[in-house]
Amino acid sequence: MRTGYMEAIHPFMKILLTMISAVASLLIVSFLGIILAVLLSDMQMEQLFNSMSDPADLSNIAFLKYLQILQGISLFILPVIIMSLVFFRDGFNQFGFNRIPSVISFLWIAVIIIFGLPVINQLSAWNMSLTLPEWLSAVEEKMKLMEENAALLTDAFLSTRTYAGLAVNLFMIAIIPALGEELFFRGLIQKFLIDWTKKPLTGILLTAFFFSFLHLQFYGFLPRFYLGVLFGLMYYWSGTLWLPVIAHFINNGMAVLLYFFMGKDAVEQNFDSLGTIESNWIYFILSVLLVVFSLMQINKHKMMGKLNT
């Protein structure tokens, strides 16, 4: 099978075709998935569509988890598999999964994610304090409603008390997003933006912006943008998606595990405000320094290129 037959087209066209394939894959797989759910369950079509249209309706949480898994696979993983064959001569090998970074690199990314929690908390606090001008009050209310619905859905997903439920949550919230989103955003979009702008740092920042924006959770934009920059640097310096995939998995998986073993209230009390300037600013400063130092170590151990603006 010939691969890479559209390798020479402009990066903008590659991005456009990637987006089109993602939307088409999402629509097709979601439609087939809903039909399958109707055939294999006693739920009616109207009941399924009501669950989809109202995120606050948590009466069919198993179906919502099923849709979430389908969405992650169809929106991010399937389009990348197809587009990698279309755009790259070496297909899926483009992402460097056949190159394993040093063990010390994996240790540094664990340090960045775990001990970088105060940075994320402070960025979240700044983000939550942002307000839009009065003339955009309607938009702000809509954003708050979307955020509340997303929080309700997340709480419902994480509320399981069984180990089977924990395994499903780790697969749905940690494994699929870590692999799928890194393949899509860092593996494809970041590469195309760097090829287009000829400026690696610009491509990394733009990718991080789109990565955060397309989650449509605007009160979490800053911390997600920050993570997008970290993941982008890890991929650019190492030349393999293993580093950002593992970092993404640790970030998401840590939240799932803490919620399961400690409970929502304990997590909010002991972790969500850790390192914010209002609680203890010294943790925030130390966290920033540790993240910067760890990034320097990753760069030192495996540099694939030199950033320029």
Phi, psi and omega in degrees: 000127180284135178237159176074023184286351174244026184297329189273354183289163184296144179305326178298318179294326177295318178296315181299314180294325177296316179296317180298317180294325179293314179296316180297317179297318179299314182295315183293311183293321179297317179298312179295324180294321178292317177301316179297320179296321179295319182290327186261357181229175178264012178282144177272155180304318180297321179295321178295315181291328175296321178296323180288324185277341181236093182299339181281346179277106187255018184289338181241058187296325179297319178293321179295322176294319177301315178295320180298318179294315177301318181297315181298318181289315185285327185278328187243314188281308182300314179299325180293319178301315181291311184292331178294327177286329182282320190260339187238133179295326180265013174055230185292340179294345178306330188274000172073023178291343178276000177247114183265119178295167179294155180301323182297328178295320177295324178294321180293323179290328175295320177298316181300316183284313185288309183274356175271005181304319177302326178296314179297318180297319180290320176297322177296319180296317177297318181298316182293336182276351181288138176231146179272159176302159183304323183289351176250022183298323179296320178295318180297319179296321178295319179297319179295321179295318177298320180294319179296317179296320178296321179294319177298316181294317179297316177300319180293318178299319187272357187280358181299147180240011179251155179289331174295318177295323177297318180297318178298316181296319178296321178294316186284320189261333184252306187289307183297311178297321181299313181285309186295310184292326178288321174300314186288305187280308181280317184293321182253295189301314181298317180299316182294321179291324176293318177298324182287310185276340185063017181228103184306315182295321177298316179298321179294316181293318179296319178297317178298323178297310181295322178302316181284316184297318185287352173284344177057034172236088193288337177277003172239019186297311186297309179297325179288324175297317178302314178296322178299321177295315179301311181297321179296318178295318180301317181290317183295317182287325186268332183076010177223141179285353181303318183296305179295328178296313180295319179298316179297319179296316179299316181299310182285318182294325178299320179295318180297315183292318179297317180297319183290314187273336183249333183093156184301313184298317181294321179295314180297323183284321188260340187237321189294336179252003182297122175090356176291153183300328180291330183268303179198098187295335183296327177295323179296313180298314180296323179295316177301312181297320181291321178296314180298315180298318180295320177298320178298323180291320176297316178299320182292321185282332183207086178259129180255347183189172180247126181289145172211152180257000000 
